[in-house]
Amino acid sequence: DKAYQLLEKAKELHAGYLHSKLPAPKSYDEIFMDEKFSSEERNVMFEKLYTNTLFYLAQVFGVRGDNKQAAAHCHITLQRQLEAEDFDPLDWSLNCATLSQYYVTMNNYQSARHTLACASSVISNVQESSENSTYSDESYDNEKIVKTRADIERCWIKFCVNLLKDSVSDLEASDLSEKVSKITEMKNNFEDEEDKEDDENVVSDKDGEASSSLLNFIFKGAFLFNSWNRTSVSLVSSGWSPFSSVFSLSS
């Protein structure tokens, strides 16, 4: 709670400076290390400090169990880092992909896809630059790049699996039930007509048996399809997938 209060106070101070249009305050180095910076440099350091404040707030919200605010602050932090071009591309892309998993749990697939696309774009640029020897730092060696890309791909897979699961659930709740209702209505109408025909002695016994066999065939097929569909949904809902033994993201 103490950390939360201090970080919120820091947010208020930043907002106050922006509202007053005052120049950015002196940095820690200027006060204690007797260094001099220009107004532009001070502003860059001030905004970077605010970005760090948002990052720490995201962690605090996570500990407090407020996942919505934690995700929102993570999103703003990633956006500010990208705009300032002040970030480690491997960490940034992985954090962005991990954020997508929260959106998936909230059924916000548009935001999840957006964050995953951003992560894939950044890691692809790093890989291309590494192949062209743009990065000489060992932190961008091929092994770390490949591992980060694999983690992002796992997030894509979990996104697709959950999207398919929710799609099947929606179809089962709407389209399939509607189709079954229509078939049931057709069956009832057919039985009513069959009763009338029996009363009037129009339909022969042979034709009646054929019609009954056709109905049984239709309803057995509908029953089997419905059972298969529900079994598939149950498997996915229980966490089963063909990738479950290979891929799992700890977050």
Stockholm file with secondary structure:
# STOCKHOLM 1.0

chainA/1-251         DKAYQLLEKAKELHAGYLHSKLPAPKSYDEIFMDEKFSSEERNVMFEKLYTNTLFYLAQVFGVRGDNKQAAAHCHITLQRQLEAEDFDPLDWSLNCATLSQYYVTMNNYQSARHTLACASSVISNVQESSENSTYSDESYDNEKIVKTRADIERCWIKFCVNLLKDSVSDLEASDLSEKVSKITEMKNNFEDEEDKEDDENVVSDKDGEASSSLLNFIFKGAFLFNSWNRTSVSLVSSGWSPFSSVFSLSS
#=GR chainA/1-251 SS CHHHHHHHHHHHHHHHHHHHTCCCCCCHHHHHSCCCCCHHHHHHHHHHHHHHHHHHHHHHHHHHTCHHHHHHHHHHHHHHHHHHTCSCHHHHHHHHHHHHHHHHHTTCHHHHHHHHHHHHHHHHHHHHHHHTTCCCSGGGCHHHHHHHHHHHHHHHHHHHHHHHHHHHHHHIIIIIHHHHHHHHHHHHHHHHHHHHHHHHTCSCHHHHHHHHHHHHHHHHHHHHHHHHHHHHHHHHHTTCCTTTTTCCCCC
#=GC SS_cons         CHHHHHHHHHHHHHHHHHHHTCCCCCCHHHHHSCCCCCHHHHHHHHHHHHHHHHHHHHHHHHHHTCHHHHHHHHHHHHHHHHHHTCSCHHHHHHHHHHHHHHHHHTTCHHHHHHHHHHHHHHHHHHHHHHHTTCCCSGGGCHHHHHHHHHHHHHHHHHHHHHHHHHHHHHHIIIIIHHHHHHHHHHHHHHHHHHHHHHHHTCSCHHHHHHHHHHHHHHHHHHHHHHHHHHHHHHHHHTTCCTTTTTCCCCC
//
